[in-house]
Amino acid sequence: MACVLEAPLRMSVLSEVTASSRHYVDRLFDLDPQKVLQGVIDMKNAVIGNNKQKANLIVLGAVPRLLYLLQQETSSTELRTECAVVLGSLAMGTENNVKSLLDCHIIPALLQGLLSPDLKFIEACLRCLRTIFISPVTPEDLLYTGPDHQTILFNHGAVQNIAHLLVSTSYKVRMQALKCFSVLAFENPQVSMTLVNVLVDGELLPQIFVKMLQRDKPIEMQLTSAKCLTSMCRAGAIRTDDSCIVLKTLPCLVRMCSKERLLEERVEGAETLAYLIETDVELQRIASITDHLIVMLADYFKYPSSVSAITDIKRLDHDLKHAHELRQAAFKLYASLGANDEDIRKKIIETENMMDRIVNGLSESSIKVRLAAVRCLHSLSRSVQQLRTSFQDHAVWKPLMKVLQNAPNEVLVVASSTLCNLLLEFSPSKEPILESGAIELLCSLTQSENLALRVNGIWALMNVAFQAEQKIKSDILRGLSTEQLFQLLSDSDVNVLMKTLGLLRNLLSTRPHIDHIMSTHGKQIMQAVTLILEGEHNIEVKEQTLCILANIADGTTAKELIMTNDDILQKIKYYMSHSNVKLQLAAMFCISNLIWNGEEGSQERQDKLRDMGIVDILHKLSQSSDPNLCDKAKTALQQYLA
């Protein structure tokens, strides 16, 4: 593949390039190996700190020739090393330079170089690789990035080989070893469990990490050590109530959030702390009362302030470009802090302009900020009190609905989870959300290939249907279509199935609604119920299905769909004698609703069920050791005696 710059150069410029730089490239093709080596050395001296010269040499085709010489076994080790140094220098130029190097397949060539026995050559290759991978234009997947790669490194003895470097006399070496462990242990239980028991000079690794996060150590070292301990804690290798987490790691990360720290330190500190406390209620409570963290995070939204202490203009320019990362980190940490505790949520919402900040975050241009803002909103939406007050006062449903119209799946998943909460029966936002076309949106989510979106779509519809008026229920059935309902009832995921059954159960509540829905969709619903009761499903699924039958049996005209279906009646009879009490109770509800006295046709229904042997089963169940089952059976028998 030809190596070219992205932007074509004008001919007049090319002629200048040819005159001043051509001889460097020409010397790479000399037949005398010594002249080639001297040519590469001269080229190295010419490109140091000279971006124009670097670009010229790339245009003239120096890269393919340097890579050829680097890979030739006939090349001397000194020549190969000098080629790697020049390539590394070219990589330190512009992003276009790096793209050109990548186009010439530099990475496989450098990786192959690591197999050499010569340390100087290996070092030159590693330096070049490092420069290339630091560049934002280099695709991450070209090197080790995923869990599989962590495992490969682990299986090749990475832990044992890197561990002793943590006590090196060189600070740089200690830091690189620490960074390796923070990457290796991240979301990897296998590595984390091993690290806990590794000894270095008679000291366990966690103890070494704790020493490295003390206040007198450089900030970079404190942060990276805290990341290692965080990963080990999240993997279950260190208990959440261990003193090294509660008294060392957590306070260190809170310190990183203070406004005295640099922007990137505050971002990394907040994001690591958010990850550490994400699933643990006690750590969330401890963090919330450490160093006024909740108030401290509010400063993340005011950055940089008019009274900023930054006098370095370059630094200020950098921070202005990256201020959105602070907002993203703050939203993430607020989301973790408020995940479980009602008092913490209240404190977060009472922080100055918090709801306005979330609303603004939902419409930011940065996708990462939008995602973090939605996560924060989702966390706070678990509060009944806040759904009734702050969420309504700030009409957060409007920007949320806007987010749901057009967003990547990762945002849609969290946004639709939040919508599920806003559609709960007691939420004042429910009505305006429905008026803005939510049912159509949710029905479309149920058709998504993404499992989480299907679950959230059907879950939200289940919430909408709860105690809803008949028009809304009809809108749901119209929006879903019978075909889609069957598709969801035959979904391979049990969560989708359970939520769909929950939706059906909510749709089939209150007699007029039951009769109306069964008059239009009865045949299909009965067919679906039959399929589920006959299928290989767990107890919870079958219990929910029997509860739907019990609701149908509570209808005035709908119950005839059960009474005229001998197959369904036999299934109800079977589940009355099932070994699982939950299923027995659910089947009993069906029978009770069918035989209840004083309702039209009750005598005929009682007679038919007696002929099927239902009364005999009721007598047996009235002797059951389960008090609930026993009571229900006795109550049902009384209907026969009345």
Secondary structure, DSSP 4 states (H G I P E B T S, - for coil): -----SSPPPHHHHHHHHHHHHHHHHGGG-SSHHHHHHHHHHHHHHHTT-HHHHHHHHHTTHHHHHHHHHH-TTS-HHHHHHHHHHHHHHHTS-HHHHHHHHHTTHHHHHHHHTTSS-HHHHHHHHHHHHHHHHSTTS-GGGSS-SHHHHHHHHHTTHHHHHHGGGG-S-HHHHHHHHHHHHHHHTT-HHHHHHHTT-EETTEEHHHHHHHHTSTTS-HHHHHHHHHHHHHHHHTTSS-TT-HIIIIIIHHHHHHTTSTTS-HHHHHHHHHHHHHHHTT-HHHHHHHHTSTTHHHHHHGGGGPSPTT-----HHHHHHHHHHHHHHHHHHHHHHHHHTSS-HHHHHHHHTSTTHHHHHHHHTT-S-HHHHHHHHHHHHHHTT-HHHHHTHHHHTTTHHHHHHHHHS--HHHHHHHHHHHHHHTSTT-TTHHHHHHTTHHHHHHHHTT-SSHHHHHHHHHHHHHHHTT--HHHHHHHHHHHHHHHHHHHHT-SSHHHHHHHHHHHHHHS-SHHHHHHHHHHHHHHHHHHHHHHHHS---HHHHHHHHHHHHHHHTSSSTTHHHHT-HHHHHHHHHHHT-S-HHHHHHHHHHHHHHH-TTSTTHHHHHHHHHHTTHHHHHHHHTT-SSHHHHHHHHHHHHHHH-
